[in-house]
Amino acid sequence: MEDLINAFGLDTRLVAIQILNFAVLAGALWYFLYTPVLKLLDDRKKTIDEGLQDAEDAKALKENAEAERISLLTKAQKEAEVVAEKAKAHAAEKSVELVGVAEAKAQALIVDAEKKGVEIKAKAEKESEAEIAKLAVLAAERVLAEK
Amino acid sequence: MGFIAVAHAAENTASEGAALPIHLSPEILGHFFGLPITNTLLTAWLAMAIVIILVIILRSKLALRPGRFQLIVEELIGFSFNYIAEVLESKKLARQYFPLIMTIFIFILAINWVAQVPGLEAITFTTVVEHGSESAKDTITLFHPAAADLNITLAFALIAFFAIEIAGVVTIGFFKYFRKFFNFSSPLAFAIGIIEFISELARLISFSFRLFGNIFAGKTLILVVLFFLPYFLPVPLMAFEIFVGFIQAFIFAILTLFFIKLAVEEPH
């Protein structure tokens, strides 16, 4: 055993120094390599997961928005149709009413005009009667003056 | 112990400058507060310094949108973490043992690859070695493959061994864990338990000598080839050593992982 130890130059102090070396290197690698790199890998994985999740969410959101847009459009179209229908009906109603009112007004105007016509006629007749009487008197005066 | 004698002979002639500088034991450059500083230790420190500088640079440039270097490191860390979590079948356990397993891999890979840098061996260091009463000048390389030093591989083996045992005790409890090895329910269970216990202890040897043997053999092979044909033959071998350096780091880490998995399993 002694021979073996001498032949290989075995020395407990050297073994101890090498174990210490190992501890130092392990500490350095742990601080400068393992912890930061493993953390970085975790972080990157998290970032990628988040990115993918975000993309999925965005896609779902986009699909929702599209569906909503389509449903809104259909709804709006339907409503527009109803409104247009209503407006048409309303317009028809109104036009009938308006025509009625106009007819009534026209009738009233005609009646009025007729009335006025009659009045004017009567007035004219009256006036002409007076004129005729005046003319008759003047004629009679002239006749009398000649004599 | 014939091979040790051969290695010793090689070591003795190496100082004369003619033979191959093959050593089983690391060479001591000097002493620092009474602690021996070997050239393998220096290589380990060089590797550590390079790794630490790289990770500090990486840390300061870490961004959610990665550059190329960051992408490679992220891939390595992320893949390893997921693999460990898959083997241990628990993210919580993976978070506990990932730093240990990954550091084993990175540290061994770094010391193996740093040792492959061409020309690094050419940097030498002259020291005064005292042989009893007389002293002689000795020229030794400043950097030597760290895993070709049993002290260093034994340190890794001890770390892995205690990590495995502690993982077992902490995860399934002291008594449950030791019932795996000392089971008195039947003679057969007892015998199997004892075998398990021995194989558990044998891991210390297999862990340390597997890494040591591979790197030492690679180093020796390149030295021998350099001796015979210094120009072209070492190139594919050096490329192979880079591969071996990776494989050994991988094996050490993956075995630690599998043994931890075995340790945290409930006994049947």
Contacts between the chains, C-beta under 8 A, distances in Angstrom:
chain1	res1	chain2	res2	distance
A	3	B	1	5.8
A	3	B	4	6.7
A	4	B	1	7.4
A	4	B	4	7.6
A	6	B	25	7.6
A	7	B	1	7.2
A	7	B	4	4.1
A	7	B	7	6.8
A	7	B	8	7.2
A	7	B	24	5.4
A	7	B	25	6.6
A	8	B	24	5.5
A	8	B	25	5.6
A	8	B	150	4.1
A	8	B	151	7.8
A	9	B	23	7.9
A	9	B	24	7.1
A	9	B	25	2.5
A	9	B	26	5.3
A	9	B	38	7.7
A	9	B	149	7.3
A	9	B	150	7.3
A	9	B	151	6.9
A	10	B	25	8.0
A	10	B	150	6.0
A	10	B	151	6.1
A	10	B	154	7.2
A	11	B	36	6.2
A	11	B	151	6.1
A	13	B	35	5.6
A	13	B	36	6.5
A	14	B	26	7.4
A	14	B	36	6.4
A	14	B	38	6.4
A	14	B	41	6.7
A	14	B	149	7.7
A	14	B	151	3.9
A	14	B	152	7.6
A	14	B	155	8.0
A	15	B	151	5.1
A	15	B	154	5.5
A	15	B	155	4.8
A	15	B	158	6.9
A	16	B	155	7.9
A	17	B	35	6.6
A	17	B	41	6.4
A	18	B	41	7.2
A	18	B	44	6.7
A	18	B	151	6.2
A	18	B	152	4.9
A	18	B	155	3.5
A	18	B	156	7.6
A	19	B	155	4.9
A	19	B	158	6.7
A	19	B	159	6.3
A	21	B	41	7.9
A	21	B	44	5.7
A	21	B	45	7.2
A	21	B	48	6.3
A	21	B	107	8.0
A	21	B	155	7.8
A	22	B	103	6.9
A	22	B	107	6.4
A	22	B	155	6.6
A	22	B	156	7.2
A	22	B	159	5.7
A	24	B	48	7.0
A	25	B	48	5.2
A	25	B	51	6.7
A	25	B	52	7.2
A	25	B	103	6.0
A	25	B	106	7.6
A	25	B	107	5.5
A	26	B	99	6.0
A	26	B	100	6.9
A	26	B	103	4.2
A	28	B	48	7.9
A	28	B	51	7.8
A	28	B	52	4.9
A	28	B	55	6.7
A	29	B	51	7.3
A	29	B	55	6.2
A	29	B	99	7.0
A	29	B	102	7.1
A	29	B	103	5.4
A	29	B	106	6.4
A	30	B	99	5.0
A	30	B	103	7.8
A	32	B	52	7.3
A	32	B	55	4.0
A	32	B	56	5.6
A	32	B	58	7.2
A	32	B	59	4.4
A	33	B	55	4.6
A	33	B	58	6.9
A	33	B	59	7.2
A	33	B	73	7.3
A	33	B	77	7.0
A	34	B	77	6.8
A	34	B	98	6.8
A	34	B	99	5.4
A	34	B	102	6.6
A	36	B	59	5.7
A	36	B	62	5.6
A	37	B	62	7.3
A	37	B	73	6.5
A	37	B	74	5.9
A	37	B	77	4.6
A	37	B	78	7.7
A	38	B	77	6.6
A	38	B	78	7.9
A	38	B	81	6.4
A	40	B	62	6.0
A	40	B	64	6.9
A	40	B	74	7.2
A	41	B	74	6.3
A	41	B	77	7.3
A	41	B	78	5.2
A	43	B	64	6.6
A	44	B	64	6.0
A	47	B	64	6.9
